[in-house]
C-alpha cells in the first residue's frame, strides 16, 4: 500500500488527498488526537467524530502529530468552524509514566506500542501549535485529560497544584464528561456564526470569563475557591474538591466558579446523560471497528518508521494488531455508561458521572452481529461490559428525580436502603448475544461489582452468579477487593471485606458444582491513603493464609480528578474533613508493595525492613522461612 494513498472511505479524512477524493475543499472541524487513529466506539475520538459526521459536519483526523513543528497541524488546512483537541483515551502523563514516575517503555495507543509519539501534557502542546499556525481560531478541548483537569488540580508529576488546563492551554471551551451533547451544541452555534468568545452557557462546558459575567447567574452558582489560595492551602483545596464533586450532577448541579486573578473559570452544570435511544444511535454509527490502514502498510503490520517497535501478540491469537489497544476491545461491546460504585481512586464519578444509563438489548445484539461478520472474528465475544459490567440501571428511582445524594454513597460503607438490585436484564442481554449463530462463547472480563452481586438476594442475582461461573468466564475472573482492612476499604469507598469473603466462598462453590477449574484474580492496591504499614502487614498475612501470591500489585497512582488523589495531596478526606494517614516516601511505598508480594525473593530485604519498622519481628520467620 502506497503510504501517500491513505484514502479509505470507511474512515474519516487524514490527508488533503482524502479530502479531495471526497470533494471537500475545507473541513468544518479538525480533530487533533494524542492516540493513533482507531475508528472504534471504545475510543472517545471515534465517537465524537462519527457523531459530528452524523449531524452533517465534515471532519478530519490529525492523529499523533509531530509536535516539534507545525507541519502536521497544518496538513488538513484551516477548518471552517474550529479545532477539537484531545490527548486520547487516557491522560498523556499517565500514558507516559508509572506510579513511580518512571518512563514507560510501551504505549498501547501508538503504532507498534512505540513510545514518544505524543508529548507530555499533549492537550496544552497541541493547542499551542494550533495557535502558532492559525491564531485566533476556535479551539475546543475534551477527552479524559481535559475533563479531569478542568479545575485547579494537584499534579503528581510536578508535585504542585496546576491551573485549570483551559487556562494553560489557551483553548476557548472545555467540554467535560461524555461530550456528545455539548459538542453538538457548540457546533450548532459556530455554524450559525456565533463567535466562540460569545459561547459561554452551554451545559457540560467550562469557559474563562471576565468577572462581570457573574451577573448572568443571579446568585445561582457556587464558588470553589481562588487559584492563588488553592495552590497553597490544602484545607481550601480539599473543600474545593468536595464542591466540585457534589455539583457534578445534572439535576441539582449549579455553575461552579473558580477565580484566576481578574478572570473567572466557569463550569456550567452537566448535560443530562444520554438516554437509551440516544445511546443506541451513538453505537449504531458506521464505525470501521479497526485502526486506519495507514498503520498496516508493511507486511509485518508496522509502518517503516516503526520497524523496530516492540510487538505483543494480539488478543485474537492471530497476527498482532498495529495498534495494541485495539486487541482488547475489537470483539468487545460496551452496554452501559456511568457508575454509582463510588470508588474514591476512580475518576469515573468526575467524568462519566454516577448516573447509570444503558443501551437496549436490541442495540447490543445488533453490534454483536456486526462483530460476528468481521473477517478475523473467531466466534468469541471478549466482553459485554462497561465501567461496571453488572450495572444496567440507575441506582434508585429517587435518583432520577432528585439527583445523586450529596452526603452518602449507594454501596459503601453500607448499601443504601433505596438501592435497587436487578441482574435479570443483563442475563437476557448475554443470552440474546449467545443465541446468535456465529457466536461460540461470550466472556465477561470488565469489572463485576461483586458487592452489588452479593447484595442482590433475588432469583436474578443468584441466576446471574451461576450463569457467570458456568458460561462466561475464560479461566479466571478478575475482581477488585483492593484491600482487606475495613478502615482502608472505607477510605477507598469500597465494601467491607466480609462481603468479598462471602463472594469468594460462593464463587468456588459454584466452580465445584459445575466442575470448572476457574480462579479468582483479585486486584490489590498498596499505599492508598489511609493504609499504614500495619494495614499492609494485615493484608500480607491474609494473602499468606490464602496461599495466594499476586503477580501484580498496583501502587496507588495519584491521577487527576479522583478523591483519593485529593487525599494523597492534602492528607484530608474531602468528604468529612478528617485527617488521614498518607504513605508518601519511596521507602514506605516499596515496603508496602513488597509485603503484598512477600513470596518473591527479591522482596525479602524490604519485607524484613517493614516488619522491623512495624515492630512485628514475630512475623519474620512466618514470611521469610525457606
C-alpha positions in Angstrom: 0.0 0.0 0.0 1.4 3.4 -1.0 2.0 5.5 2.1 0.6 8.6 0.3 -2.6 6.9 -0.7 -4.4 6.9 2.6 -7.9 7.2 1.3 -10.3 4.6 2.7 -13.9 5.6 2.7 -14.5 3.6 5.8 -12.5 6.2 7.7 -12.5 10.0 8.1 -10.0 12.0 6.1 -6.5 12.1 7.4 -4.8 13.8 4.3 -5.6 16.5 1.8 -5.8 13.7 -0.8 -8.6 12.1 1.3 -10.4 15.4 1.4 -10.1 15.9 -2.4 -11.4 12.4 -3.2 -14.5 13.3 -1.1 -15.0 16.6 -2.8 -14.1 18.6 0.3 -12.2 21.8 -0.1 -12.1 22.7 3.6 -13.3 20.8 6.6 -15.8 22.0 9.2 -13.7 20.6 12.1 -10.2 19.1 12.5 -9.8 16.7 15.4 -6.3 16.5 16.8 -5.6 13.4 19.0 -2.7 12.1 21.0 -3.6 8.5 20.1 -3.3 6.7 16.8 -6.4 6.8 14.7 -8.7 3.9 15.7 -12.3 4.1 14.5 -13.9 2.0 17.2 -16.6 3.0 19.8 -14.2 2.2 22.7 -12.2 5.3 21.6 -13.7 8.7 22.5 -12.2 10.3 19.4 -14.1 7.9 17.2 -17.4 8.5 19.0 -17.2 12.3 18.8 -16.0 12.5 15.2 -18.6 10.0 14.0 -21.3 11.8 15.9 -20.4 15.1 14.3 -20.3 13.4 10.9 -23.8 12.1 11.5 -25.0 15.6 12.2 -23.8 16.7 8.7 -20.4 18.2 9.6 -17.2 17.4 7.7 -14.4 16.4 10.0 -10.8 15.2 9.6 -8.3 13.5 11.9 -4.8 14.5 12.8 -3.5 11.7 14.9 -0.3 12.0 16.9 1.1 15.0 15.0 4.8 15.8 15.2 4.8 18.5 18.0 8.3 19.7 17.2 7.0 22.0 14.4 3.6 23.0 13.0 3.8 21.0 9.7 1.4 18.2 10.8 -1.0 20.6 12.4 -1.4 22.4 9.1 -1.7 19.3 6.9 -5.5 19.4 6.6 -5.7 23.1 6.2 -7.7 25.6 8.2 -11.1 24.3 9.3 -14.2 26.5 8.8 -15.5 26.1 12.4 -12.6 25.1 14.6 -10.2 22.5 16.1 -11.1 19.8 18.5 -8.3 18.6 20.7 -7.8 15.5 23.0 -4.8 13.7 24.4 -6.5 10.4 23.6 -8.2 7.7 25.7 -6.1 8.4 28.8 -4.2 11.3 30.3 -0.9 11.8 28.5 1.1 11.8 31.7 -0.5 8.5 32.9 0.3 7.1 29.4 3.9 8.0 29.7 4.8 7.4 33.4 4.4 4.7 36.0 3.3 5.3 39.6 7.0 5.6 40.5 7.3 8.3 37.8 9.5 6.1 35.6 9.1 6.4 31.8 7.0 3.6 30.3 8.6 1.6 27.6 5.3 0.7 25.8 2.4 2.7 24.6 -0.8 0.7 23.8 -2.3 3.6 21.9 0.6 4.0 19.4 1.6 2.1 16.4 3.6 -1.0 17.4 3.5 0.1 21.0 6.2 2.7 20.3 6.6 5.4 22.8 7.4 9.1 22.2 4.7 9.7 19.5 2.8 12.2 21.7 4.2 14.9 24.0 3.7 15.2 27.7 0.7 17.4 28.5 -0.5 16.7 25.0 -3.6 19.0 25.1 -1.5 22.0 26.0 1.1 21.4 23.4 -1.4 20.8 20.6 -3.3 23.9 21.4 -0.1 26.0 21.4 0.7 24.5 17.9 -2.7 25.4 16.6 -2.4 29.0 17.9 1.0 29.3 16.3 -0.5 28.1 13.0 -3.9 29.8 12.8 -4.0 32.4 15.5 -7.5 33.1 17.0 -9.3 30.1 15.6 -11.9 28.3 17.8 -10.3 25.5 19.9 -12.5 23.2 21.9 -10.7 20.7 24.2 -12.2 17.5 25.6 -11.5 13.9 26.5 -10.2 12.5 29.7 -7.1 14.7 30.2 -9.1 17.9 29.7 -12.2 16.7 31.7 -10.3 15.6 34.8 -8.0 18.7 34.8 -10.8 21.2 34.3 -10.3 22.9 37.7 -7.1 23.7 39.6 -5.7 20.3 40.3 -2.9 18.5 42.1 -0.4 17.2 39.5 1.6 14.3 40.8 4.4 14.7 38.3 5.0 18.4 39.1 4.1 17.8 42.7 2.1 21.0 42.8 -1.4 22.4 42.1 -1.6 23.4 38.5 -4.1 25.7 37.0 -7.1 24.5 35.0 -6.0 23.0 31.7 -8.3 25.5 30.0 -6.2 28.4 31.3 -2.9 26.7 30.5 -3.9 25.5 27.0 -5.4 28.8 25.8 -8.3 27.0 24.4 -11.7 28.7 24.1 -14.0 26.0 25.5 -13.5 22.8 27.5 -16.1 20.0 27.0 -16.1 17.7 30.1 -17.6 14.3 30.7 -19.2 12.4 27.8 -19.3 15.2 25.4 -21.8 14.3 22.6 -24.4 16.8 23.7 -22.1 19.7 24.4 -20.1 19.3 21.2 -23.3 19.2 19.1 -24.5 22.4 20.7 -21.1 24.2 20.3 -21.0 23.1 16.6 -24.5 24.3 16.0 -23.7 27.8 17.5 -20.5 28.1 15.5 -22.2 27.1 12.3 -24.8 29.9 12.6 -22.0 32.4 13.1 -21.9 32.9 16.8 -18.3 33.9 17.8 -16.6 31.3 20.0 -15.9 34.1 22.6 -19.7 34.5 22.9 -20.4 30.9 23.6 -20.5 30.8 27.4 -23.5 29.0 28.7 -23.5 25.6 27.1 -24.1 22.8 29.6 -21.2 20.3 30.0 -18.6 23.0 29.3 -16.0 25.2 31.1 -15.2 28.7 29.9 -12.9 31.5 31.1 -14.7 34.9 31.5 -14.3 38.4 33.0 -15.7 38.8 36.5 -18.6 40.8 35.2 -20.0 37.5 33.8 -21.2 36.6 37.3 -24.1 39.0 36.8 -25.6 36.4 34.4 -26.2 33.9 37.2 -28.4 35.7 39.6 -26.7 34.0 42.5 -27.4 30.5 41.1 -23.8 29.4 41.4 -21.2 28.3 43.9 -17.6 29.4 44.3 -15.0 26.7 44.9 -12.1 29.0 45.5 -9.3 31.2 44.2 -6.4 29.5 42.5 -3.9 31.7 44.3 -5.2 30.3 47.6 -5.9 26.7 46.4 -2.3 26.2 45.2 -1.1 26.9 48.8 -3.9 26.0 51.2 -4.6 22.2 51.4 -7.7 22.6 53.5 -9.2 25.0 50.9 -8.2 22.6 48.2 -10.0 19.7 49.9 -13.1 21.8 50.4 -13.0 22.9 46.7 -12.8 19.2 45.6 -15.9 18.4 47.6 -17.8 21.2 46.0 -16.8 20.1 42.5 -17.7 16.5 43.2 -21.1 17.3 44.6 -22.1 19.7 41.9 -21.3 17.2 39.1 -25.0 16.3 39.0 -27.3 17.0 36.0 -30.4 17.6 38.2 -29.1 19.7 41.1 -25.6 20.8 39.9 -25.0 24.5 39.9 -22.5 26.5 38.0 -19.1 26.3 39.8 -16.8 29.4 39.8 -13.0 29.3 40.3 -11.1 32.6 40.4 -7.9 33.4 38.4 -6.7 37.0 39.2 -9.1 39.2 37.1 -10.8 36.2 35.4 -13.2 33.5 36.5 -13.4 30.0 35.4 -17.0 28.9 34.9 -18.1 25.3 34.9 -21.6 25.1 33.6 -23.8 22.4 35.0 -23.6 19.0 33.4 -25.7 17.9 30.5 -28.2 15.1 31.3 -26.7 11.7 30.3 -27.7 10.2 27.0 -30.8 8.1 27.4 -31.2 4.6 25.9 -32.5 5.6 22.4 -29.7 8.2 22.2 -27.0 5.7 23.2 -28.3 3.2 20.7 -27.9 5.8 17.9 -24.3 6.6 19.0 -23.3 2.9 18.9 -25.1 2.3 15.6 -22.8 4.9 13.8 -20.7 3.4 10.9 -17.5 2.7 12.8 -15.0 0.6 10.8 -14.1 -1.0 14.2 -10.4 -1.0 13.4 -7.3 1.1 13.2 -6.7 3.1 10.0 -4.9 1.0 7.3 -2.1 3.6 7.1 -0.6 1.7 10.1 -0.7 -1.6 8.3 1.2 -0.7 5.2 4.0 -3.2 5.7 3.7 -7.0 5.6 4.6 -7.2 9.3 1.9 -4.7 10.3 4.3 -1.9 11.1 4.9 1.4 9.3 8.5 1.7 8.1 9.4 4.3 10.8 8.3 1.8 13.5 10.2 -1.2 12.1 11.9 -1.8 15.4 8.9 -1.1 17.7 8.1 -3.9 20.2 5.1 -6.0 19.5 2.9 -8.2 21.6 0.6 -11.0 20.5 -2.9 -9.8 19.7 -5.8 -10.9 21.8 -7.3 -12.6 18.8 -4.5 -15.1 18.7 -3.5 -14.2 15.2 -1.1 -11.6 13.9 -0.6 -8.6 16.3 -2.6 -5.5 15.7 -0.7 -2.5 14.6 -2.3 -0.5 17.4 -2.1 -2.7 20.5 -5.1 -1.1 22.3 -7.5 -2.4 19.7 -6.7 -6.1 20.6 -8.6 -6.0 23.9 -11.7 -4.2 22.6 -12.1 -5.3 18.9 -14.5 -8.0 19.8 -15.9 -6.4 23.0 -19.2 -4.5 23.5 -19.9 -1.5 25.8 -23.5 -1.8 27.0 -23.5 0.8 29.8 -22.2 4.2 30.9 -21.7 5.8 34.3 -21.0 4.1 37.7 -22.6 4.6 41.1 -19.9 2.4 42.7 -18.2 5.4 44.2 -14.6 4.1 44.4 -12.5 7.1 45.5 -9.5 6.2 43.5 -11.5 6.1 40.3 -12.2 9.1 38.1 -15.5 7.8 36.7 -17.6 9.8 39.1 -15.9 13.0 37.9 -16.0 12.1 34.2 -18.9 9.8 33.1 -20.8 10.6 36.3 -22.6 8.4 38.9 -25.9 8.2 36.9 -26.0 4.9 35.0 -27.6 4.5 31.6 -27.6 1.5 29.3 -28.2 0.5 25.7 -31.1 -1.6 24.7 -30.7 -5.4 24.3 -31.6 -5.0 20.6 -28.8 -2.5 20.1 -26.2 -4.7 21.7 -27.3 -7.7 19.7 -27.0 -5.7 16.5 -23.4 -4.8 17.4 -22.7 -8.4 18.2 -24.0 -9.4 14.7 -21.7 -6.8 13.1 -18.7 -8.1 15.1 -19.5 -11.7 14.2 -19.3 -10.9 10.5 -15.8 -9.4 10.8 -13.2 -11.4 8.8 -10.9 -12.1 11.7 -13.7 -13.0 14.2 -13.2 -16.4 15.7 -16.5 -16.8 17.5 -15.7 -15.3 20.9 -17.1 -12.0 22.3 -14.4 -11.0 24.7 -16.6 -8.8 26.9 -20.0 -7.3 27.2 -19.3 -4.7 29.9 -18.7 -1.1 30.7 -17.4 0.9 33.7 -19.1 -1.7 35.9 -20.4 -4.7 33.9 -23.4 -5.6 36.0 -24.8 -2.1 36.4 -27.6 -1.5 33.8 -29.9 0.8 35.6 -29.8 3.9 37.8 -29.2 3.1 41.5 -32.7 4.0 42.5 -35.9 5.7 41.3 -35.4 8.7 43.6 -32.1 9.4 41.9 -34.0 10.0 38.6 -35.9 12.9 40.0 -33.9 14.2 42.9 -30.3 13.6 41.6 -27.4 11.8 43.2 -27.2 12.1 47.0 -24.5 14.5 48.1 -23.9 13.1 51.6 -23.8 9.4 51.0 -22.9 6.6 48.6 -25.0 3.9 47.1 -22.9 0.9 48.2 -20.3 1.9 50.8 -19.6 1.7 53.6 -23.1 0.1 53.7 -25.7 -0.2 50.9 -28.3 2.5 50.8 -31.8 1.3 51.7 -33.1 2.8 48.4 -30.6 0.8 46.2 -32.4 -1.3 43.6 -30.9 -4.7 42.5 -31.6 -6.3 39.2 -29.5 -8.7 37.1 -32.4 -10.0 35.0 -32.0 -7.8 32.0 -28.2 -8.3 31.9 -28.9 -12.1 31.8 -31.3 -11.6 28.9 -28.8 -9.4 27.1 -26.0 -12.0 27.3 -28.3 -14.9 26.3 -29.5 -12.9 23.3 -25.9 -12.5 22.1 -25.1 -16.1 22.8 -28.0 -17.2 20.6 -26.5 -15.6 17.5 -25.4 -18.3 15.0 -21.7 -17.3 14.7 -21.2 -16.8 18.5 -19.4 -19.7 20.2 -18.9 -18.0 23.6 -19.4 -14.7 25.4 -17.0 -13.7 28.2 -17.4 -11.1 30.8 -14.0 -9.5 31.5 -14.7 -6.0 32.7 -15.4 -5.2 36.3 -18.1 -7.2 38.0 -19.1 -5.3 41.2 -19.1 -8.3 43.5 -20.7 -6.5 46.4 -23.7 -5.5 44.3 -24.0 -9.1 43.1 -23.8 -10.5 46.6 -26.4 -8.0 47.9 -28.8 -9.0 45.2 -30.8 -11.7 47.0 -33.3 -12.1 44.2 -33.6 -15.0 41.9 -32.0 -13.0 39.1 -28.9 -12.2 41.3 -28.5 -15.9 42.1 -29.1 -16.9 38.4 -26.6 -14.4 37.1 -23.9 -15.6 39.5 -24.5 -19.2 38.5 -24.5 -18.3 34.8 -21.4 -16.2 35.1 -19.4 -19.1 36.6 -20.9 -21.7 34.3 -20.8 -20.0 31.0 -19.0 -16.6 30.9 -15.5 -16.9 32.4 -12.4 -17.7 30.5 -10.3 -19.5 33.2 -10.2 -16.6 35.6 -12.4 -13.8 36.9 -10.8 -10.5 37.8 -12.4 -8.6 40.7 -11.3 -5.7 42.7 -11.5 -6.1 46.5 -8.4 -3.8 46.7 -7.7 -4.5 50.4 -8.9 -6.4 53.4 -8.7 -3.7 56.1 -12.1 -2.3 56.6 -10.6 1.1 57.6 -8.7 1.3 54.4 -11.7 0.0 52.4 -13.9 2.7 53.9 -11.5 5.4 52.8 -11.3 3.8 49.4 -15.1 3.9 49.1 -15.2 0.0 48.9 -17.4 -2.5 50.7 -16.4 -4.4 53.9 -14.0 -7.3 53.5 -16.7 -9.7 54.8 -18.7 -9.3 51.6 -15.6 -10.3 49.5 -15.1 -13.3 51.7 -18.7 -14.4 51.1 -18.3 -13.8 47.4 -15.0 -15.8 47.4 -16.6 -18.8 49.1 -19.7 -18.8 46.8 -17.6 -18.4 43.7 -15.6 -21.6 44.4 -18.7 -23.5 45.5 -20.2 -22.7 42.1 -17.0 -23.7 40.3 -17.1 -27.0 42.1 -20.7 -27.5 41.3 -20.2 -27.0 37.6 -16.8 -28.8 37.6 -15.0 -25.7 36.4 -11.3 -25.2 37.1 -11.5 -21.4 37.3 -9.9 -18.9 39.6 -10.4 -15.5 41.1 -7.7 -12.9 40.4 -8.1 -10.0 42.9 -6.8 -6.6 42.1 -4.9 -5.3 45.2 -3.6 -1.8 45.9 -0.7 -0.8 48.1 -0.1 2.6 49.7 -3.5 4.0 49.2 -4.2 7.0 51.6 -5.3 5.6 54.9 -3.1 2.5 54.5 -0.4 2.4 57.2 2.3 -0.2 57.3 0.3 -2.3 59.8 -2.6 -2.4 57.3 -0.2 -3.7 54.6 1.0 -6.4 57.0 -2.6 -7.4 57.7 -3.2 -7.8 54.0 0.1 -9.8 53.6 -1.0 -12.2 56.3 -4.3 -12.6 54.6 -2.7 -13.4 51.3 -0.3 -15.9 53.0 -3.3 -17.7 54.6 -5.0 -17.9 51.2 -1.7 -19.2 49.7 -2.0 -16.5 47.1 0.9 -14.6 45.7 -0.2 -11.8 43.3 1.9 -11.4 40.2 0.9 -7.8 40.0 0.1 -5.2 42.7 -1.0 -1.7 41.9 0.8 1.0 43.8 -1.7 3.8 44.4 -1.3 6.3 41.5 -2.4 9.9 42.2 -4.1 10.7 38.9 -6.1 13.9 38.3 -9.8 14.1 39.2 -10.1 11.5 42.0 -10.9 11.9 45.6 -8.0 9.7 46.6 -5.6 12.0 44.8 -7.1 14.9 46.8 -6.4 12.8 50.0 -2.9 12.0 48.9 -2.0 15.7 48.4 -3.9 17.2 51.4 -3.9 14.4 53.9 -7.6 15.2 54.3 -10.7 13.2 53.5 -12.6 15.8 51.5 -16.0 14.4 52.3 -15.7 14.6 56.1 -12.8 16.9 56.6 -10.9 14.4 58.7 -7.1 14.0 58.5 -5.9 10.6 57.2 -2.5 8.9 57.1 -0.8 9.1 53.7 2.2 6.9 52.7 4.4 9.3 50.9 8.0 8.2 50.9 9.6 5.9 48.4 10.7 3.6 51.2 7.3 3.1 52.7 5.7 2.6 49.3 8.3 0.0 48.5 7.8 -1.8 51.8 4.0 -1.9 51.4 4.3 -3.3 47.9 6.9 -5.9 48.9 4.7 -7.2 51.7 1.9 -7.9 49.2 4.4 -10.0 47.2 6.4 -11.4 50.1 6.9 -14.7 48.3 9.2 -13.1 45.8 12.9 -13.5 47.0 13.7 -10.1 45.5 11.4 -8.5 48.1 12.8 -10.3 51.2 15.0 -7.4 52.3 12.1 -5.0 52.1 9.8 -7.3 53.9 12.3 -7.7 56.7 12.8 -3.9 56.9 9.0 -3.4 57.0 8.4 -6.0 59.8 11.2 -4.5 61.9 9.9 -0.9 61.4 6.4 -2.0 62.5 7.7 -3.9 65.5 6.5 -7.2 64.1 9.7 -9.3 64.3 7.4 -12.1 65.4 6.4 -12.5 61.8 9.8 -12.7 60.3 10.0 -16.5 60.2 6.4 -16.7 59.1 7.1 -14.6 56.0 10.7 -15.4 55.2 11.2 -19.0 56.1 12.6 -21.0 53.3 
